[in-house]
Amino acid sequence: MQFKVSKLSVSVVEALEVLKPMYRVELKDQASGFEWETIVELKKIQENIRNVVYSV
């Protein structure tokens, strides 16, 4: 993770602190059984870290 976030000039500790308030919501319609999930409104830095960490 350090290697990946170093591209953003932040440390792993800083990246984890920024990502801490990020959360995912999973929703399910009881009537149809349809399920979906979403990540609730990311700040730009959270989005950048997520994209860098999860890139291949």
MMTF fields as JSON, N, C-alpha, C and O atoms, coordinates in Angstrom:
{
  "mmtfVersion": "1.0.0",
  "mmtfProducer": "UNKNOWN",
  "numBonds": 223,
  "numAtoms": 224,
  "numGroups": 56,
  "numChains": 1,
  "numModels": 1,
  "chainsPerModel": [1],
  "groupsPerChain": [56],
  "chainIdList": ["A"],
  "bondAtomList": [4, 2, 8, 6, 12, 10, 16, 14, 20, 18, 24, 22, 28, 26, 32, 30, 36, 34, 40, 38, 44, 42, 48, 46, 52, 50, 56, 54, 60, 58, 64, 62, 68, 66, 72, 70, 76, 74, 80, 78, 84, 82, 88, 86, 92, 90, 96, 94, 100, 98, 104, 102, 108, 106, 112, 110, 116, 114, 120, 118, 124, 122, 128, 126, 132, 130, 136, 134, 140, 138, 144, 142, 148, 146, 152, 150, 156, 154, 160, 158, 164, 162, 168, 166, 172, 170, 176, 174, 180, 178, 184, 182, 188, 186, 192, 190, 196, 194, 200, 198, 204, 202, 208, 206, 212, 210, 216, 214, 220, 218],
  "bondOrderList": [1, 1, 1, 1, 1, 1, 1, 1, 1, 1, 1, 1, 1, 1, 1, 1, 1, 1, 1, 1, 1, 1, 1, 1, 1, 1, 1, 1, 1, 1, 1, 1, 1, 1, 1, 1, 1, 1, 1, 1, 1, 1, 1, 1, 1, 1, 1, 1, 1, 1, 1, 1, 1, 1, 1],
  "groupList": [{"groupName": "MET", "atomNameList": ["N", "CA", "C", "O"], "elementList": ["N", "C", "C", "O"], "formalChargeList": [0, 0, 0, 0], "bondAtomList": [1, 0, 2, 1, 3, 2], "bondOrderList": [1, 1, 2], "singleLetterCode": "M", "chemCompType": "L-PEPTIDE LINKING"}, {"groupName": "GLN", "atomNameList": ["N", "CA", "C", "O"], "elementList": ["N", "C", "C", "O"], "formalChargeList": [0, 0, 0, 0], "bondAtomList": [1, 0, 2, 1, 3, 2], "bondOrderList": [1, 1, 2], "singleLetterCode": "Q", "chemCompType": "L-PEPTIDE LINKING"}, {"groupName": "PHE", "atomNameList": ["N", "CA", "C", "O"], "elementList": ["N", "C", "C", "O"], "formalChargeList": [0, 0, 0, 0], "bondAtomList": [1, 0, 2, 1, 3, 2], "bondOrderList": [1, 1, 2], "singleLetterCode": "F", "chemCompType": "L-PEPTIDE LINKING"}, {"groupName": "LYS", "atomNameList": ["N", "CA", "C", "O"], "elementList": ["N", "C", "C", "O"], "formalChargeList": [0, 0, 0, 0], "bondAtomList": [1, 0, 2, 1, 3, 2], "bondOrderList": [1, 1, 2], "singleLetterCode": "K", "chemCompType": "L-PEPTIDE LINKING"}, {"groupName": "VAL", "atomNameList": ["N", "CA", "C", "O"], "elementList": ["N", "C", "C", "O"], "formalChargeList": [0, 0, 0, 0], "bondAtomList": [1, 0, 2, 1, 3, 2], "bondOrderList": [1, 1, 2], "singleLetterCode": "V", "chemCompType": "L-PEPTIDE LINKING"}, {"groupName": "SER", "atomNameList": ["N", "CA", "C", "O"], "elementList": ["N", "C", "C", "O"], "formalChargeList": [0, 0, 0, 0], "bondAtomList": [1, 0, 2, 1, 3, 2], "bondOrderList": [1, 1, 2], "singleLetterCode": "S", "chemCompType": "L-PEPTIDE LINKING"}, {"groupName": "LEU", "atomNameList": ["N", "CA", "C", "O"], "elementList": ["N", "C", "C", "O"], "formalChargeList": [0, 0, 0, 0], "bondAtomList": [1, 0, 2, 1, 3, 2], "bondOrderList": [1, 1, 2], "singleLetterCode": "L", "chemCompType": "L-PEPTIDE LINKING"}, {"groupName": "GLU", "atomNameList": ["N", "CA", "C", "O"], "elementList": ["N", "C", "C", "O"], "formalChargeList": [0, 0, 0, 0], "bondAtomList": [1, 0, 2, 1, 3, 2], "bondOrderList": [1, 1, 2], "singleLetterCode": "E", "chemCompType": "L-PEPTIDE LINKING"}, {"groupName": "ALA", "atomNameList": ["N", "CA", "C", "O"], "elementList": ["N", "C", "C", "O"], "formalChargeList": [0, 0, 0, 0], "bondAtomList": [1, 0, 2, 1, 3, 2], "bondOrderList": [1, 1, 2], "singleLetterCode": "A", "chemCompType": "L-PEPTIDE LINKING"}, {"groupName": "PRO", "atomNameList": ["N", "CA", "C", "O"], "elementList": ["N", "C", "C", "O"], "formalChargeList": [0, 0, 0, 0], "bondAtomList": [1, 0, 2, 1, 3, 2], "bondOrderList": [1, 1, 2], "singleLetterCode": "P", "chemCompType": "L-PEPTIDE LINKING"}, {"groupName": "TYR", "atomNameList": ["N", "CA", "C", "O"], "elementList": ["N", "C", "C", "O"], "formalChargeList": [0, 0, 0, 0], "bondAtomList": [1, 0, 2, 1, 3, 2], "bondOrderList": [1, 1, 2], "singleLetterCode": "Y", "chemCompType": "L-PEPTIDE LINKING"}, {"groupName": "ARG", "atomNameList": ["N", "CA", "C", "O"], "elementList": ["N", "C", "C", "O"], "formalChargeList": [0, 0, 0, 0], "bondAtomList": [1, 0, 2, 1, 3, 2], "bondOrderList": [1, 1, 2], "singleLetterCode": "R", "chemCompType": "L-PEPTIDE LINKING"}, {"groupName": "ASP", "atomNameList": ["N", "CA", "C", "O"], "elementList": ["N", "C", "C", "O"], "formalChargeList": [0, 0, 0, 0], "bondAtomList": [1, 0, 2, 1, 3, 2], "bondOrderList": [1, 1, 2], "singleLetterCode": "D", "chemCompType": "L-PEPTIDE LINKING"}, {"groupName": "GLY", "atomNameList": ["N", "CA", "C", "O"], "elementList": ["N", "C", "C", "O"], "formalChargeList": [0, 0, 0, 0], "bondAtomList": [1, 0, 2, 1, 3, 2], "bondOrderList": [1, 1, 2], "singleLetterCode": "G", "chemCompType": "PEPTIDE LINKING"}, {"groupName": "TRP", "atomNameList": ["N", "CA", "C", "O"], "elementList": ["N", "C", "C", "O"], "formalChargeList": [0, 0, 0, 0], "bondAtomList": [1, 0, 2, 1, 3, 2], "bondOrderList": [1, 1, 2], "singleLetterCode": "W", "chemCompType": "L-PEPTIDE LINKING"}, {"groupName": "THR", "atomNameList": ["N", "CA", "C", "O"], "elementList": ["N", "C", "C", "O"], "formalChargeList": [0, 0, 0, 0], "bondAtomList": [1, 0, 2, 1, 3, 2], "bondOrderList": [1, 1, 2], "singleLetterCode": "T", "chemCompType": "L-PEPTIDE LINKING"}, {"groupName": "ILE", "atomNameList": ["N", "CA", "C", "O"], "elementList": ["N", "C", "C", "O"], "formalChargeList": [0, 0, 0, 0], "bondAtomList": [1, 0, 2, 1, 3, 2], "bondOrderList": [1, 1, 2], "singleLetterCode": "I", "chemCompType": "L-PEPTIDE LINKING"}, {"groupName": "ASN", "atomNameList": ["N", "CA", "C", "O"], "elementList": ["N", "C", "C", "O"], "formalChargeList": [0, 0, 0, 0], "bondAtomList": [1, 0, 2, 1, 3, 2], "bondOrderList": [1, 1, 2], "singleLetterCode": "N", "chemCompType": "L-PEPTIDE LINKING"}],
  "groupTypeList": [0, 1, 2, 3, 4, 5, 3, 6, 5, 4, 5, 4, 4, 7, 8, 6, 7, 4, 6, 3, 9, 0, 10, 11, 4, 7, 6, 3, 12, 1, 8, 5, 13, 2, 7, 14, 7, 15, 16, 4, 7, 6, 3, 3, 16, 1, 7, 17, 16, 11, 17, 4, 4, 10, 5, 4],
  "groupIdList": [1, 2, 3, 4, 5, 6, 7, 8, 9, 10, 11, 12, 13, 14, 15, 16, 17, 18, 19, 20, 21, 22, 23, 24, 25, 26, 27, 28, 29, 30, 31, 32, 33, 34, 35, 36, 37, 38, 39, 40, 41, 42, 43, 44, 45, 46, 47, 48, 49, 50, 51, 52, 53, 54, 55, 56],
  "secStructList": [7, 2, 2, 2, 2, 4, 4, 4, 6, 7, 7, 2, 2, 2, 2, 2, 2, 2, 2, 6, 6, 7, 7, 3, 3, 3, 3, 3, 7, 6, 6, 6, 7, 7, 3, 3, 3, 3, 3, 7, 7, 7, 7, 2, 2, 2, 2, 2, 2, 2, 2, 2, 2, 6, 7, 7],
  "xCoordList": [0.829, 0.0, 0.881, 0.558, 1.985, 2.875, 3.353, 3.383, 3.727, 4.198, 3.113, 3.387, 1.897, 0.808, 0.437, 0.257, 0.318, -0.079, 1.063, 0.825, 2.301, 3.413, 3.258, 3.811, 2.515, 2.223, 1.428, 1.45, 0.715, -0.096, 0.62, 0.05, 1.848, 2.642, 1.997, 2.006, 1.44, 0.906, 1.45, 1.832, 1.483, 1.937, 0.757, -0.392, 1.031, -0.025, -0.908, -2.133, -0.298, -1.065, -2.006, -3.175, -1.501, -2.344, -3.477, -4.615, -3.175, -4.195, -5.288, -6.473, -4.899, -5.889, -6.741, -7.936, -6.141, -6.908, -7.932, -9.058, -7.539, -8.447, -9.588, -10.729, -9.278, -10.291, -11.206, -12.267, -10.819, -11.572, -13.067, -13.905, -13.432, -14.862, -15.634, -16.838, -14.951, -15.595, -16.4, -15.949, -17.583, -18.352, -19.209, -19.509, -19.585, -20.39, -21.763, -21.883, -22.793, -24.161, -24.671, -24.574, -25.211, -25.825, -27.332, -27.81, -28.066, -29.518, -30.198, -29.667, -31.384, -32.136, -33.614, -34.168, -34.242, -35.686, -36.369, -36.227, -37.102, -37.751, -38.802, -38.986, -39.485, -40.549, -39.984, -40.461, -38.97, -38.45, -37.201, -36.847, -36.531, -35.291, -34.08, -32.964, -34.301, -33.208, -32.242, -32.668, -30.934, -29.903, -28.905, -28.613, -28.38, -27.32, -26.519, -26.958, -25.34, -24.481, -23.863, -23.714, -23.511, -22.869, -21.93, -22.142, -20.91, -20.029, -20.536, -20.713, -20.763, -21.371, -20.364, -19.25, -20.758, -20.06, -18.623, -18.377, -17.703, -16.284, -15.746, -16.155, -14.82, -14.066, -13.075, -12.769, -12.581, -11.678, -10.44, -10.018, -9.854, -8.657, -8.997, -8.181, -10.188, -10.598, -10.737, -10.314, -11.328, -11.495, -10.131, -9.934, -9.195, -7.856, -7.141, -6.541, -7.202, -6.544, -7.187, -6.482, -8.506, -9.203, -8.789, -8.515, -8.746, -8.384, -6.947, -6.674, -6.031, -4.625, -4.431, -3.725, -5.048, -4.867, -5.472, -4.89, -6.627, -7.292, -6.915, -7.45, -6.001, -5.575, -4.641, -3.96, -4.632, -3.783, -2.477, -1.629],
  "yCoordList": [-1.181, 0.0, 1.255, 2.238, 1.225, 2.395, 2.749, 3.923, 1.741, 1.986, 2.671, 3.622, 2.186, 2.743, 4.157, 5.024, 4.409, 5.756, 6.76, 7.967, 6.282, 7.219, 8.022, 9.116, 7.494, 8.226, 9.492, 10.438, 9.507, 10.663, 11.548, 12.528, 11.212, 11.957, 11.968, 12.987, 10.831, 10.669, 9.366, 8.462, 9.275, 8.044, 7.1, 7.498, 5.866, 4.885, 5.354, 5.252, 5.861, 6.328, 7.463, 7.467, 8.425, 9.528, 9.012, 9.465, 8.07, 7.503, 6.81, 6.969, 6.046, 5.348, 6.327, 6.099, 7.405, 8.427, 9.094, 9.365, 9.354, 9.977, 9.025, 9.454, 7.731, 6.746, 6.334, 5.756, 6.617, 6.171, 6.551, 5.7, 7.785, 8.126, 7.616, 7.845, 6.932, 6.407, 5.168, 4.352, 5.009, 3.81, 3.395, 4.195, 2.142, 1.557, 1.225, 0.76, 1.472, 1.174, 0.046, 0.116, -0.987, -2.085, -1.997, -1.943, -1.982, -1.834, -3.029, -3.632, -3.363, -4.469, -4.111, -3.721, -4.254, -4.047, -5.326, -6.366, -5.263, -6.451, -7.034, -8.251, -6.193, -6.661, -7.452, -8.546, -6.9, -7.548, -8.387, -9.234, -8.16, -8.869, -8.242, -8.746, -7.136, -6.456, -5.878, -5.228, -6.113, -5.629, -4.769, -5.025, -3.744, -2.931, -2.318, -2.273, -1.846, -1.199, 0.036, 0.133, 0.965, 2.185, 2.698, 2.448, 3.406, 4.08, 5.51, 6.203, 5.932, 7.237, 8.353, 8.33, 9.31, 10.524, 10.66, 11.012, 10.378, 10.448, 11.856, 12.56, 12.252, 13.475, 13.144, 11.973, 14.144, 13.929, 13.129, 12.234, 13.434, 12.707, 11.251, 10.367, 10.983, 9.603, 8.842, 7.691, 9.492, 8.866, 8.578, 7.51, 9.522, 9.327, 8.152, 7.326, 8.073, 6.976, 5.656, 4.688, 5.594, 4.364, 3.909, 2.729, 4.839, 4.489, 3.993, 3.048, 4.606, 4.196, 2.836, 1.977, 2.639, 1.388, 0.206, -0.878, 0.402, -0.716, -0.859, -1.728, -0.018, -0.173, -1.381, -1.752, -1.963, -3.138, -2.733, -3.585],
  "zCoordList": [0.0, 0.0, 0.0, -0.667, 0.742, 0.774, -0.624, -0.995, -1.398, -2.759, -3.589, -4.322, -3.467, -4.264, -3.84, -4.695, -2.539, -2.107, -2.215, -2.177, -2.349, -2.52, -3.807, -3.921, -4.774, -6.012, -5.722, -6.509, -4.574, -4.186, -3.167, -2.686, -2.843, -1.859, -0.473, 0.217, -0.077, 1.278, 1.854, 1.11, 3.169, 3.814, 3.983, 3.793, 4.335, 4.575, 5.729, 5.656, 6.781, 7.949, 7.542, 7.926, 6.765, 6.302, 5.42, 5.544, 4.532, 3.649, 4.457, 4.163, 5.468, 6.288, 7.09, 7.276, 7.562, 8.291, 7.378, 7.793, 6.14, 5.177, 4.822, 4.647, 4.715, 4.322, 5.473, 5.236, 6.7, 7.876, 7.821, 8.12, 7.453, 7.451, 6.233, 6.122, 5.327, 4.122, 4.477, 5.282, 3.893, 4.169, 2.977, 2.091, 2.984, 1.918, 2.491, 3.625, 1.691, 2.088, 1.19, -0.035, 1.821, 1.076, 1.288, 2.421, 0.194, 0.254, -0.398, -1.331, 0.11, -0.467, -0.452, 0.575, -1.617, -1.733, -1.277, -1.92, -0.184, 0.377, -0.564, -0.602, -1.315, -2.208, -3.394, -3.695, -4.062, -5.271, -5.018, -5.838, -3.89, -3.61, -4.29, -4.166, -5.012, -5.702, -4.672, -3.718, -4.861, -3.941, -4.697, -5.866, -4.025, -4.585, -3.462, -2.312, -3.81, -2.819, -3.438, -4.656, -2.593, -3.052, -1.965, -0.778, -2.376, -1.433, -1.322, -2.324, -0.103, 0.13, -0.134, 0.388, -0.932, -1.31, -0.812, 0.342, -1.69, -1.357, -1.574, -2.498, -0.702, -0.949, -2.056, -2.281, -2.737, -3.864, -3.45, -4.182, -2.293, -1.846, -1.548, -1.808, -1.006, -0.743, -2.058, -2.17, -3.042, -4.354, -4.993, -5.573, -4.889, -5.452, -4.789, -5.476, -3.457, -2.744, -3.117, -3.4, -3.123, -3.504, -4.902, -5.119, -5.84, -7.214, -7.312, -8.053, -6.585, -6.628, -5.957, -6.487, -4.803, -4.052, -4.802, -4.818, -5.418, -6.085, -7.557, -8.245, -8.055, -9.452, -9.559, -8.603, -10.717, -10.943, -11.562, -11.827]
}
